[in-house]
Amino acid sequence: MADSLDEKWLIEESAALALVEILNFQQGTSYEIFTHADRPDIVIENRRDGSRLGVEVTHLFYDSDEARLVFGRSRAQGHPAEYIEEYIRRLNALLQQKSEKAKGYNHEYPLALLIRVVSPLFHMYDFKAYEARIVVPPSDFQVIWLMFYDFMERRWTILEQLR
């Protein structure tokens, strides 16, 4: 149990570090991780003005088989065919689930939802093509981002804002 909690912490931390790097580069901010806790997972703080943002971190997988494959817990040599429509369906379910969960957060600063899209097949352009099918429910999240891996840069550098 402790190993899975440590792994969860490291995965959240990694996503938050990538977010901070992207925001600082794209928006000229000076964010750093302030604290790593729960509800929300991460709080980042802008060193320039002291403003804080609570960030709930989650990941979008096609299915549990893909998640096991990505985390090295599968002996499968590959994954069956994937369809962008299923990713959109799963994204909508994740947005609904996280929006419900955020209602119970006690926070004194704005909340953001960061969804790291781990698909090696579908990218930001695919999600943009299906943008009309993405349902962003009302929630306490002021900002919702999808984060994508840049295969040319070999790091997480692409941030698409849903809200």
Helices and strands as residue ranges (DSSP letters): H 2-27, E 31-36, E 42-46, E 52-60, H 64-70, H 84-102, E 111-117, H 124-129, G 131-133, E 141-150, E 155-161
